[in-house]
Amino acid sequence: MYEYFDLMSLPILSRSRRVKQVSSYDRRYENEDWGHYLYDIDAETSVIFEDSGCGCIKSIWMAVPPKEAFLEFYFGGEETPRYKSTFWGFFNGECEGLSGIGNTFEERGHWEEADCRCGNCFIQIPYENGLRIIARGVEKAKCYYHIMYESYADGVIPDFGKKEIYENAFSEKRVSKARLEKYEMRGHYNDLITLEEPGVISEMTLRVPEDADISKLFFYICFDHARVPQIACPVPALFAQPCTWEDIDSYVLTSKRENGYVTTSLYLPMPFFEKVYIGIVNLSKDPYDIEFGVVIDENNYNREETGHFYADHREGPTVLFSDWNIGEFYGRGHVVGFSQSCVKGVGGSYCEGNEHFYIDGERTPSINGTGTEDIYLGCYWPNMKYESPCAGCLTDVYIKGDCDLRKSLDNPIMYYRYFLDMPIAFENGIKLDVQHGAVDQNFSDYTTTCFSYRQAVSGYRQTDYIRLSSEASREMHGYRADGEEYTLEGRLESDMRARPLLETGYKTEKGKICFKVAIDPENDGVVLRRLYDQSVFNANAKVYVDGELAGVWNTCNINTFFAFADSDFHIPKRLTMGKGSLDIEIVTDGIYTDFDYTVLS
């Protein structure tokens, strides 16, 4: 298990974590990404977050939080809130235990005369038996927010490590320890370092003239005899600076311009078990002189639970009405960050697009945000220059554009986001997309580099599927529901251009649903994925596996514009290991809808 904010723990993969997000994204997929909550209790009260299992909130971001509306935190069904404060006060020390280092409230935007402040809280909020956050007050509808959290199917909250590691991330100043050597880039392929023994690169440092155009130099780094390099990207992009060099002092990345040179260092660890080769490909006819060095530490990782470091780079023009793909990866691993440069926008702010992250083959994004600048923990483009351990904006295009919003579009803007708070885990691949403009309508040139730790082998495989519109499929799996069969026409929440689906399923109110599914006996837990109707409120439902309670299936989001959505329920391995099939019983006190089930084990 990785430790919170400990860089050397990042390569360690974990099967017990599932990263999820709730946010105020516009359910119509337009651009009004504020004031949308999971569901309303009454005219003045809404549920902003709800999870019935075991988990931990790792990040709370809000833009322009209202001063008079209230947040209330209810743990494990408690009737009295454990924490209560105004939205504004939550980021200003009102909640004892949730204030201090890691909880900030800062100006991070320039939009006209708007109050462009946002709050960021990285103080972990663990819960064992569910947590509900309620918003009360008439001004709540004006808030933008996203909350990222981990859920733990095995019901065990992990040890997040030493508190000082987390605190150091917000206060420690990085100092390079790499010994730099001079290298001449004269040919097409240039060898830098080859080491044929286990080790860990804990720092990679580059020093070049500030005015040197090294955009045609590409890192070519292979770990453990890989035929395709795990790192193949422009040299500046690895240091999150694909356009121009900017000073930065972050926990993961530092860069400093001094005396006509820039020295930049990346501190993400890169383990290898047999060999590492570092080279640079020169795609230019011009020769270059660089200084480069790495710090190699001892490798104490368990190879079976460790991912290789990858840096995947993409650049080019956006395509109208199609999300920009940051990366699409297969196998098992987790994403620990990415950087992005919006080189030029035409016809509007290029940072209005929402992120859509699809994990383990899901059809609807489990991470669905409110705006590109919000991914990077800013607000209201154009953004000021800011830096933090987890996110930053490296350039202030508003200042470069003579404080004119239109002129700002003519300047490249650069962002980075590192998930030191919670690497985004996947067992069977991940797809990371982001809109360009509110509805993918802007012409822009984008550059993105995604950082991840991965293994080529998948942790899941599909072992069963139930299609409820098929009588044969229902009979084969012994499917029975106390509800009624119904047919729904609607769109799947993911692609605005997708044609509507016409599906037949069941709507059960205060009853039971039973079926049998096949699984791999040599499993490490099982995932039930259900296609359901989110245009109606689906009550939480208890899930029993072979007669034993496995947990509560939470599907509390309402979207009347995109009716179909996927929802995953994770069954812990204590109920599944050694079995070839499972008898599933689902009990609901409200409405429960289902159209198909995919079984991953």
C-alpha positions in Angstrom: 0.0 0.0 0.0 1.3 3.4 -1.0 1.8 6.0 1.7 0.0 9.4 1.5 2.2 11.9 -0.4 5.3 9.6 -0.1 6.9 9.7 -3.6 8.8 6.4 -3.1 5.5 4.7 -2.4 4.0 5.7 -5.8 5.2 2.7 -7.8 3.4 0.3 -5.4 0.1 -0.9 -6.9 -2.9 -1.8 -4.8 -6.0 -3.9 -5.5 -7.9 -2.6 -2.5 -8.3 1.0 -3.6 -11.0 2.4 -6.0 -10.8 6.1 -6.8 -14.1 7.9 -7.5 -15.3 11.5 -7.8 -18.5 13.5 -7.3 -18.9 16.9 -8.8 -21.2 19.7 -9.8 -20.9 19.0 -13.5 -23.8 20.0 -15.7 -26.0 17.0 -16.2 -27.0 18.3 -19.6 -23.4 18.3 -20.7 -23.5 22.0 -21.5 -21.4 24.4 -19.4 -23.4 25.3 -16.3 -21.2 23.3 -14.0 -22.3 24.8 -10.7 -25.1 24.1 -8.2 -25.7 20.5 -9.3 -25.7 18.1 -6.4 -26.4 14.4 -6.1 -30.0 14.9 -5.1 -32.2 17.3 -3.1 -33.8 16.7 0.2 -35.9 19.8 0.1 -35.8 23.3 -1.4 -33.0 24.4 0.9 -31.1 21.2 1.5 -29.1 19.0 -0.9 -26.8 16.0 -0.6 -23.3 16.9 -2.0 -21.6 13.6 -1.2 -22.7 10.2 -0.2 -21.0 6.8 0.3 -22.4 3.9 2.3 -19.2 1.9 2.6 -15.7 2.3 3.8 -13.6 5.0 2.3 -11.6 8.2 2.6 -12.1 11.6 1.1 -8.7 12.8 -0.2 -9.4 16.0 -2.0 -12.2 18.7 -1.8 -12.0 21.5 -4.3 -14.6 24.4 -4.5 -14.7 27.5 -6.6 -16.3 30.7 -5.2 -17.8 28.9 -2.1 -20.8 30.8 -0.7 -20.4 32.6 2.6 -23.8 31.8 4.1 -24.6 28.2 3.0 -23.5 25.4 5.4 -21.8 22.1 5.0 -22.6 19.3 7.4 -20.7 16.0 7.7 -22.7 12.9 8.9 -20.6 9.8 9.6 -22.1 6.2 9.7 -25.7 7.3 9.9 -25.2 9.7 12.9 -28.0 12.1 13.4 -25.7 14.9 14.5 -23.1 16.3 12.1 -19.5 15.7 13.3 -18.3 18.7 11.3 -20.3 21.8 10.5 -19.2 25.1 8.9 -20.1 27.5 6.2 -18.7 26.6 2.7 -16.4 29.6 3.0 -15.3 28.8 6.5 -14.5 25.2 5.7 -11.4 26.5 3.9 -10.7 29.2 6.5 -10.3 27.2 9.7 -13.9 26.8 11.0 -13.7 23.0 11.2 -11.3 21.8 14.0 -9.4 18.8 12.7 -9.8 19.8 9.1 -7.8 23.0 9.1 -4.2 23.9 8.8 -1.6 22.9 6.3 -3.1 21.3 3.3 -6.4 23.3 3.5 -6.1 26.5 1.5 -8.2 29.3 0.1 -6.5 31.3 -2.6 -7.1 33.6 -5.6 -6.4 31.6 -8.7 -8.1 33.4 -11.6 -8.5 36.7 -13.4 -12.0 36.5 -14.9 -13.1 40.1 -15.2 -14.2 41.4 -11.8 -15.3 38.0 -10.4 -14.1 36.7 -7.0 -11.8 34.1 -8.4 -10.9 32.3 -5.2 -11.0 28.6 -4.7 -10.6 26.2 -1.8 -8.5 23.1 -1.7 -8.5 20.6 1.1 -6.1 17.7 1.1 -6.6 16.6 4.7 -7.9 13.1 4.6 -11.4 12.4 5.9 -11.7 8.6 6.6 -15.0 6.9 7.3 -15.7 3.2 8.1 -19.5 2.9 7.7 -20.5 5.6 5.3 -20.4 9.4 5.1 -23.0 11.9 3.9 -22.2 15.6 3.3 -25.2 17.9 3.2 -25.4 21.5 1.9 -27.9 23.8 3.5 -28.7 27.4 2.5 -30.2 29.4 -0.3 -26.8 30.4 -1.8 -25.7 26.8 -2.3 -26.7 26.8 -5.9 -23.9 29.1 -6.9 -21.0 26.7 -6.0 -18.7 24.7 -8.2 -17.1 21.7 -6.6 -15.5 18.3 -6.9 -14.7 15.7 -4.3 -12.3 12.9 -5.0 -12.2 9.9 -2.7 -11.1 6.3 -2.3 -13.4 3.4 -1.4 -12.1 0.1 0.1 -14.1 -3.0 -0.7 -12.4 -5.0 2.0 -13.7 -2.6 4.7 -10.2 -1.7 6.0 -8.9 1.9 6.0 -5.2 1.8 5.2 -2.5 3.3 7.1 -1.6 6.5 5.2 1.9 6.7 6.6 3.6 9.4 8.6 2.0 12.8 9.0 5.3 14.6 8.5 5.6 13.2 4.9 2.3 14.9 4.1 3.3 18.1 5.8 6.7 18.2 4.1 5.1 18.1 0.7 3.6 21.5 1.5 6.7 23.0 3.1 9.8 21.2 2.0 12.1 22.9 -0.6 13.6 20.4 -2.9 17.4 20.5 -3.5 18.9 18.6 -6.4 21.4 15.8 -5.5 22.2 14.7 -9.0 25.7 14.9 -10.3 25.5 16.5 -13.7 27.6 15.3 -16.7 28.0 17.0 -20.0 26.7 15.3 -23.1 26.9 16.3 -26.8 23.9 15.5 -28.9 25.6 15.1 -32.3 23.8 12.2 -33.9 20.3 10.9 -34.2 20.6 8.5 -31.2 22.6 9.5 -28.2 23.4 7.2 -25.3 23.4 8.8 -21.9 23.3 6.1 -19.2 23.1 2.2 -19.2 23.0 0.3 -15.9 22.6 -3.5 -15.8 21.5 -4.1 -12.2 18.5 -3.3 -10.0 17.9 0.2 -8.9 15.5 3.2 -8.6 15.9 6.5 -10.3 14.8 8.9 -7.5 15.8 12.1 -9.3 16.3 13.1 -12.9 17.9 16.6 -13.5 18.6 18.5 -16.7 20.5 21.8 -17.2 20.4 23.6 -20.6 20.8 27.2 -21.9 17.5 29.0 -21.3 17.2 30.2 -24.9 18.0 26.7 -26.4 15.3 25.2 -28.5 15.4 21.6 -27.4 11.8 20.7 -28.5 13.3 18.3 -31.1 15.1 16.3 -28.4 13.2 13.2 -27.2 13.9 11.1 -24.1 14.2 7.4 -25.0 14.2 5.4 -21.7 13.7 1.6 -21.4 13.3 -0.3 -18.2 14.1 -4.0 -17.9 14.7 -4.9 -21.6 11.5 -3.3 -22.8 11.3 -3.4 -26.6 9.2 -0.2 -26.6 10.4 2.6 -24.3 8.3 3.4 -21.3 9.4 7.0 -21.7 9.3 8.5 -25.2 8.5 12.2 -25.1 10.1 15.6 -25.8 12.7 16.4 -23.2 10.9 19.6 -22.0 7.6 17.7 -21.7 9.0 15.3 -19.1 9.5 18.3 -16.9 6.0 19.6 -17.6 7.3 22.6 -19.6 6.6 21.9 -23.3 6.5 25.5 -24.4 8.8 27.8 -22.5 10.8 27.5 -19.3 9.2 28.8 -16.1 10.4 28.8 -12.5 8.6 26.2 -10.4 9.1 24.9 -6.8 6.8 21.9 -6.3 7.2 18.7 -4.4 7.5 16.6 -7.6 9.1 19.1 -9.9 11.5 22.0 -9.6 12.8 24.4 -12.2 15.0 27.5 -11.8 16.3 30.0 -14.4 19.7 31.5 -13.4 22.6 33.1 -15.3 21.2 32.2 -18.7 20.6 28.5 -17.8 17.6 26.5 -16.6 18.0 23.7 -14.2 15.0 21.4 -13.8 14.5 18.2 -11.8 11.8 15.5 -11.6 11.5 13.5 -8.4 9.0 10.7 -9.4 10.7 7.4 -8.6 11.4 5.0 -11.5 12.2 1.4 -10.4 13.9 -1.2 -12.5 14.8 -4.8 -11.7 17.4 -5.8 -14.3 18.4 -2.9 -16.5 17.8 0.7 -17.4 18.8 2.5 -20.6 18.5 6.3 -21.0 19.1 7.9 -24.3 18.1 11.0 -26.3 16.9 11.0 -29.9 17.8 14.2 -31.8 15.2 14.9 -34.5 16.9 18.1 -35.4 20.0 18.6 -37.6 21.4 21.0 -35.1 23.8 19.7 -32.4 23.1 20.4 -28.7 25.1 20.4 -25.5 23.2 19.4 -22.4 24.1 18.6 -18.8 22.2 15.6 -17.3 22.3 13.5 -14.2 20.2 11.0 -12.2 20.2 9.8 -8.6 20.1 6.0 -8.3 18.9 4.4 -5.1 18.6 0.8 -3.9 15.6 -1.1 -5.2 13.6 -2.7 -2.3 10.3 -3.1 -4.2 8.3 -6.3 -4.6 8.3 -6.8 -8.4 4.8 -8.4 -8.5 3.2 -5.4 -6.9 5.3 -2.7 -8.6 4.6 -0.8 -11.8 7.1 0.6 -14.3 7.1 4.4 -14.7 5.6 5.6 -18.0 5.5 9.1 -19.6 3.1 9.1 -22.5 3.1 12.2 -24.7 0.5 13.5 -27.2 0.4 16.8 -29.1 -1.6 18.2 -32.1 -4.8 19.9 -33.1 -8.1 19.2 -31.4 -11.0 17.6 -33.3 -14.4 19.2 -33.2 -17.0 17.4 -31.0 -14.5 14.8 -29.8 -12.8 14.8 -26.5 -9.0 15.2 -26.4 -7.5 11.9 -25.3 -4.7 12.4 -22.6 -4.1 8.7 -22.7 -5.6 5.2 -23.0 -3.8 2.4 -21.3 -4.3 -1.3 -20.8 -3.3 -3.6 -18.0 -3.0 -2.8 -14.3 -1.6 0.3 -12.7 -2.4 3.8 -11.6 -2.1 7.3 -13.0 -0.1 9.7 -10.9 -0.3 12.9 -12.9 -0.3 14.7 -16.2 0.6 18.1 -17.6 -1.1 20.0 -20.3 -0.4 23.0 -22.5 -3.1 24.7 -24.4 -1.0 26.3 -27.1 -3.7 28.5 -28.7 -7.5 28.8 -28.6 -9.8 30.2 -31.2 -13.3 31.5 -30.5 -13.4 31.2 -26.7 -11.6 30.1 -23.6 -9.8 26.8 -24.2 -10.1 25.7 -20.6 -13.8 25.2 -20.3 -13.8 21.5 -21.0 -14.6 18.9 -18.4 -12.5 15.8 -17.7 -14.0 12.3 -18.4 -12.0 9.4 -17.0 -13.2 5.9 -17.7 -11.8 3.2 -15.4 -11.7 -0.6 -16.1 -13.8 -0.4 -19.3 -16.8 1.4 -17.8 -19.1 3.0 -20.4 -19.7 6.1 -18.3 -17.0 8.2 -16.6 -16.6 7.6 -12.9 -14.5 10.8 -12.8 -16.5 13.6 -14.4 -15.4 17.1 -13.6 -16.4 20.8 -14.0 -13.7 22.4 -16.2 -10.2 22.0 -17.4 -8.8 24.7 -15.1 -10.6 22.9 -12.2 -8.8 19.7 -12.9 -5.7 21.7 -12.1 -7.2 23.1 -8.9 -7.6 26.6 -10.2 -10.8 28.5 -11.1 -12.1 31.0 -13.7 -9.7 31.0 -16.6 -7.4 32.8 -17.3 -5.4 31.6 -14.2 -2.7 33.2 -12.2 0.6 31.5 -11.8 0.4 29.2 -8.8 2.2 26.1 -7.6 1.4 23.4 -5.0 2.5 19.8 -4.3 -0.5 18.5 -6.4 -1.2 21.1 -9.1 0.0 24.3 -10.6 -0.3 26.8 -13.5 3.1 27.8 -14.8 2.2 30.8 -16.8 0.0 33.8 -16.4 -1.4 34.4 -19.9 -3.5 37.3 -18.6 -0.5 39.3 -17.7 1.3 38.2 -20.9 -1.8 39.4 -22.8 -1.6 42.9 -21.4 -4.5 42.2 -19.0 -6.8 41.7 -22.0 -8.9 38.5 -22.0 -8.9 38.1 -25.8 -5.2 38.6 -26.0 -4.7 36.0 -23.4 -5.8 33.4 -25.9 -2.8 34.0 -28.0 -0.4 32.8 -25.3 0.3 29.2 -24.4 -0.8 28.2 -20.9 0.8 25.3 -19.0 -0.7 23.2 -16.1 0.3 20.2 -14.1 -1.6 17.9 -11.8 0.0 15.2 -9.6 -2.2 12.7 -7.7 0.0 12.4 -4.7 -3.2 12.4 -2.7 -4.6 9.3 -4.5 -3.2 7.8 -7.6 -6.1 6.8 -9.9 -6.0 3.0 -9.8 -7.1 0.7 -12.6 -7.1 -3.1 -13.0 -8.2 -3.4 -16.6 -7.2 -0.2 -18.3 -8.1 3.4 -18.2 -9.1 6.1 -20.7 -8.5 9.8 -19.8 -10.3 12.4 -21.9 -10.9 16.1 -21.6 -13.1 18.4 -23.6 -11.7 21.4 -25.5 -14.1 24.2 -24.9 -17.5 23.6 -23.2 -18.8 21.1 -25.8 -15.6 20.3 -27.7 -16.2 23.2 -30.1 -12.9 25.0 -29.9 -10.0 24.8 -32.3 -6.8 24.5 -30.2 -3.4 22.9 -30.2 -2.9 20.7 -27.2 0.1 19.1 -25.7 -0.3 16.5 -22.9 2.0 14.2 -21.0 0.6 11.5 -18.7 2.6 9.9 -15.9 1.6 6.5 -14.7 2.9 3.3 -13.1 1.8 0.2 -15.0 2.0 -3.6 -15.5 1.2 -5.1 -18.9 -1.0 -7.8 -17.3 -4.7 -7.0 -16.5 -6.0 -7.6 -13.0 -9.5 -8.3 -14.2 -11.2 -10.3 -16.8 -14.8 -10.6 -17.7 -16.3 -13.9 -16.5 -20.0 -13.4 -17.0 -22.7 -11.2 -18.5 -26.4 -10.9 -18.0 -28.6 -9.1 -20.5 -32.0 -8.6 -19.0 -33.8 -8.1 -22.3 -32.9 -11.7 -23.2 -35.2 -14.3 -21.6 -32.5 -16.9 -22.2 -29.9 -14.9 -20.4 -32.3 -14.3 -17.5 -33.1 -18.0 -17.2 -29.4 -19.1 -17.6 -28.5 -17.0 -14.5 -31.7 -17.6 -12.5 -32.6 -13.9 -12.6 -35.7 -13.1 -10.6 -37.0 -9.6 -9.6 -39.9 -8.5 -7.5 -40.3 -5.5 -9.9 -41.8 -5.0 -13.3 -40.2 -5.2 -16.7 -40.0 -1.9 -18.6 -38.4 -0.4 -21.7 -36.4 2.8 -21.6 -35.1 5.0 -24.5 -32.3 7.3 -23.5 -28.7 8.2 -24.0 -25.7 6.8 -22.2 -23.9 9.4 -20.1 -20.6 9.8 -21.9 -20.9 10.8 -25.5 -23.2 13.7 -26.4 -23.3 12.5 -30.0 -24.2 8.9 -29.2 -27.5 7.7 -30.6 -30.1 6.8 -27.9 -30.3 3.3 -26.5 -33.5 1.3 -26.3 -33.1 -1.2 -23.5 -35.5 -3.5 -21.6 -34.9 -4.0 -17.9 -36.6 -4.1 -14.5 -37.7 -1.5 -12.0 -38.1 -3.0 -8.5 -39.5 -1.0 -5.6 -39.1 -2.3 -2.1 -38.2 -5.9 -3.1 -35.5 -8.4 -4.0 -33.4 -9.2 -7.1 -31.7 -12.5 -7.3 -29.3 -14.1 -9.8 -26.2 -16.3 -10.1 -22.9 -15.4 -11.8 -19.8 -17.2 -12.8 -16.4 -16.0 -11.5 -12.8 -17.1 -11.6 -12.0 -19.1 -8.5 -8.5 -17.7 -8.4 -9.8 -14.2 -7.9 -8.8 -11.3 -5.7 -12.3 -9.9 -5.4 -15.1 -9.4 -7.9 -16.8 -6.4 -9.5 -20.5 -6.3 -10.5 -21.1 -3.6 -13.1 -24.7 -2.6 -13.6 -26.4 -0.5 -16.3 -29.2 1.4 -14.6 -31.7 4.2 -15.1 -30.4 7.4 -13.4 -33.3 9.5 -14.6 -35.1 8.2 -11.5 -33.8 8.2 -7.9 -32.3 4.8 -7.2 -32.3 4.0 -3.5 -29.3 2.4 -1.8 -29.6 -1.4 -1.9 -28.1 -4.1 0.3 -26.1 -6.7 -1.6 -25.8 -10.3 -0.2 -23.3 -12.8 -1.6 -24.1 -16.4 -0.8 -26.3 -15.2 2.0 -23.7 -12.9 3.6 -24.0 -9.1 3.5 -21.3 -7.7 1.2 -22.2 -4.0 1.5 -24.5 -1.3 0.2 -24.8 -0.5 -3.5 -24.8 3.3 -3.8 -26.4 4.9 -6.9 -27.6 8.3 -5.7 -26.8 10.5 -8.7 -29.8 11.8 -10.7 -29.6 12.8 -14.3 -32.8 13.2 -16.3 -30.9 14.2 -19.5 -28.7 11.2 -19.9 -30.7 8.3 -18.5 -28.3 5.4 -18.7 -25.2 5.0 -16.6 -22.8 2.3 -15.3 -22.4 1.7 -11.6 -19.8 -0.7 -10.0 -20.1 -2.7 -6.8 -16.9 -4.3 -5.5 -17.3 -7.6 -3.6 -14.4 -8.3 -1.2 -12.2 -11.3 -1.8 -13.2 -12.8 1.6 -16.6 -13.6 0.0 -15.3 -14.8 -3.4 -11.9 -16.5 -3.3 -12.0 -20.2 -4.2 -15.5 -20.0 -5.6 -16.6 -20.6 -9.2 -19.9 -18.9 -8.9 -21.8 -16.5 -6.6 -25.5 -16.3 -5.6 -26.4 -12.6 -5.5 -29.4 -11.2 -3.6 -30.1 -7.4 -3.7 -32.6 -5.9 -1.3 -34.0 -2.4 -1.8 -36.3 -0.3 0.3 -36.8 2.1 -2.7 -36.5 2.0 -6.4 -33.8 -0.1 -8.0 -33.4 -0.4 -11.8 -31.2 -2.7 -13.8 -30.7 -3.5 -17.5 -27.5 -5.6 -17.6 -24.7 -6.9 -15.4 -21.1 -7.4 -16.3 -19.0 -9.5 -14.0 -15.2 -8.9 -13.6 -13.1 -11.1 -11.5 
